Structure formats: structure tokens, C-alpha cells
Amino acid sequence: MWADIGIRTSAALFLVFIVIMVHWWDRGGLVDAVDGEVSFLDVIYFTMISITTTGFGDIAPVSDRARLVEALIVTPIRVLVFVIFVGTAYNFVIKRSWEKFRMQRIQEQLDDHIVVLGYGISGSEAVGELIERGIDPHCIVVVDGSEARLEEAERLGCNVLVGDATRDETLKAVRIQRAQAVLVSAGRDDTSILIVLTVRHLAPKLHISVVVRADDNELLARQAGANNVINPVRFTGLLLAGSAKGAHIAEYLADLASVSGRVQLVEREVTAEECGKAIYELTTGGRGLRVYRDGKALGFWEDECQSLRKGDVVVEIIPTTDGEELGDAPGVEINPPGAPDDEA
């Protein structure tokens, strides 16, 4: 802000200096009604009242050349100086006051929202996928240090804030304590881990997902307080290894990860209606893969998954199109693991 003000002030002073030099060069065409002599101080005085259009009339251009200079040189410069000051007032008074008011209104409505810290490649893809999954863009807040990148997020309808996500005041401005989840993708592992530490300090119970690229930083990210640590390099390696053993494994994994695919992975709590039932009897019609119970991961083939309990978290595959991926195509039946033959 101060750099911008300095540039604008310097430009205005430079234009005023040009007018002073022009008037001093053409001082012979000026007449001072007081003492008849035009000094350098008179030139400065006449320049200021001329640019500000005050016009007391004690000094005036009388020659044709002086009047031509006023019309062709001084008047355009006067307009430029006026535009500079009006633009400064707009940017630092009107615009900033309006943005502050708008931000306060947005903050008052922020509750149970998703905060995306970093809008690079991973962050932008995450925002796009959230919107595809049905999340209202107005419930997404994007924080980044680049105004150019945030313009894209703003066009999608997201709330945006230019700022440093490692600073407490930035996170407080987006009401981090009232958020539902935070996605961190700062581009650098050290910055991402510092952001996680800051977020966890302000919101001890908030769900945090972070992207790190070095294997040895995954443990640090978890120790910093991240609930989920995603390593895109490792995931890419898994896809490559899987593709070596089958032509369709990588494609299916990508299908599972995206809402635009035919099937989708979903994590949710078990409903009251599903308590006591087996993992293959989910009310959604999906195929249960894993149950998380008391911090332990249970596979669909294990005996504990044959009786779901209150508080269990299930990971299932559900169809996003016609459901044929799950064996609903005509003439196809699936025998769920552990199900009696007469229930298949």
C-alpha cells in the first residue's frame, strides 16, 4: 500500500515540477499585478493555484505563447494530476472501505465452510473437485498470496483473500475456528507444515488435510497436527506400479478419486438403520470396503464387519451414473463377502 502511495505521489510531484519549469521558462509571458515582477517563488505559487484551478487572478498569462502553453501543456498535466489524486482516493478510501465492509459481511456468514490454503495446481484441482461434488462455492474460502491466481477462484464463485496463510490474523480473518475442514497446499513442504501448525494452534479440533512431496516430511506433517497427509509423488508411483500389472488399474483408481467418474469413494458414519447389519447391507446400495472402529481399520472380509455398530465409519463405493459398476447390470449378481448363498 505504501509503495503504491509513494509511486502515485512521486508521479504527481514530477508533473508539478514539469509545470514549474515550463512556467519559469515562459515567465516573460506572465504578469504579476502586485509588483510587476515574476520571481521563482511567484512561479511556484502560480503553478500551484493553476494546477488546483484556484485562480486568484494576481498572476496571469498575457502573451499568446503563455496562453498557448497553459492550454496545451499545463491543462493536460492538471487533468493527469487530478486523475492521480482521484484514483488514489478511490483505491485507498472508497475501494478499501467497500472491500472491508464486504469482507465483514462475508465473515459474518462464514460457518461450517471449507478453507483452501494455497491455490496452485493441487489447490485449484481440489476446489474444482469440491464444486463438482456439490459443494456451494460460497462455502469455500481460498487464501493465496497471488491476486492473479485468486481471480480464477473468484470467477468460480469462491470467497477469496489475498494473504499469508502462516499468519494468525489471516486465518482468523477467514474464521478458521468455525470451518468444517482445511485443505493445505502451499507448494513447499516447509511452508505447508508451518501452516498446519498455525491452523492447529487456532483450531485444535479442525480436520486438516495437507499435501507434502517428500516422504520424510509426512511424519512431520502428522506431528504438526494434520489428519490426512497426501503425497502426490507416492500416489503417482502407486499408479505407475499398478499399471505394470494391469492395463485398467490406474484408470479405475482415477475413476474412484473423481466425482466425474462412474463410481465414487465415500466416507461416512453408519446410520442408526444400519447398526447390527453387515457391511454388505448398506442402505445406500453401495459396496462397503472398510470400517473404522475405535481407531482400527477393518476389512470387509473380517468378522467384525458383519455387525456394524453406532459410531463406525464406513468407506464404500457408490455409483455416480447408472449403477452398473456395482453389479446392477441385467443378468449380473454379486455375492457379498461373508453373505450366505441364499442372501446373494
Steps between C-alpha positions, in 0.01 A plus 500: 500500500772747598699415187196576285441830681867589455487434126186706455636789708830496311317508167288797609803693630687430178216645295486806726876543455456493121237777520727709722785469250268589210369807683852607596614463139201706380489744793525788255141433395375530859403822676496552876232759587662570838858604425530435125789256548469122473751326729563126537283501812226666294536222241456231768201687641343546156558132415321379812196725460492417129509122550242517777284734283479753784579801280527813718589711197802677654729320253373431150632401156481794262703404191367271229778249564428490875131439437585227248727335758217507754259345251721229349742409779376612841135400456573135402745472792236650730259226387762228558574624851127510574460141370792383718350646816149377418637152427691502826193603693298225329756226567585589857175643629193402301613162365671384818207611713261312273722188501524518879122526529451214251753284685322559830171394343660184361664420834169529681358228274799265518412188695576133432694605190804347329824699496754437224843638586699526178352521151769339288451188289387276787288768667319598181430135415364445852266800471375381162435151636317639806269698275444190284404310815221749567670736747366854466790726384385760753588247772862485378761755607828512306810669645805567286768764464439549127214721385528356147435144620216611725320662207431152364361383835284811522359431153389159629302676773736431792583749772863607466755673719846620403728428792764288669342180630776458760381813686244480779312810386449354151351179636287687750367717215357188332357377833712189511350399837156461340613316187403141424834405341826650377691394189865609497706509181762773526739361238786454749504236772652731761237767437219244501615354832527848653145573384379175657662598830335842489158357414523235771596767754190706416258210447600191704211283377491603135549237228818581304620343175841596363705425189869418548741376237791356699454169682695611806265798543188285533575418865575866572168602348314251718689615809405858409136399527387393152225238491570402140839521329494461123818430304430547127842361409435175686147474359636544149749221568218273616307570179807426289568176686138394471494568128793259455279212621182599321386740232194624692613535863623859470188597306272352764686670785464834323131420447458439874676823593290729280131580533479517121572125473248219496569404861602698805660430837298634793585513872214541746368394839277199530132590530274375778317283248823325401607415856507121548513434126796375298719725292341367180153612614552876481184701442665702222537191284875556492771242552670536837878464493624589847373590846684722747417409859679641805793610285537155339452429128290189426481339156166390353606134535558518876242371744466836678354649181207260507335705776527877472490711813405855584795732446658283229633681195458311175678548168288389209480515123182650358400548136490848351322402174278202433639276774620230260848516654366333813350200332157649429520424128236255372595139562785581741497403869762553765540279806617734779789366711372315800137497378310169499425360156126558539557870565720558197 
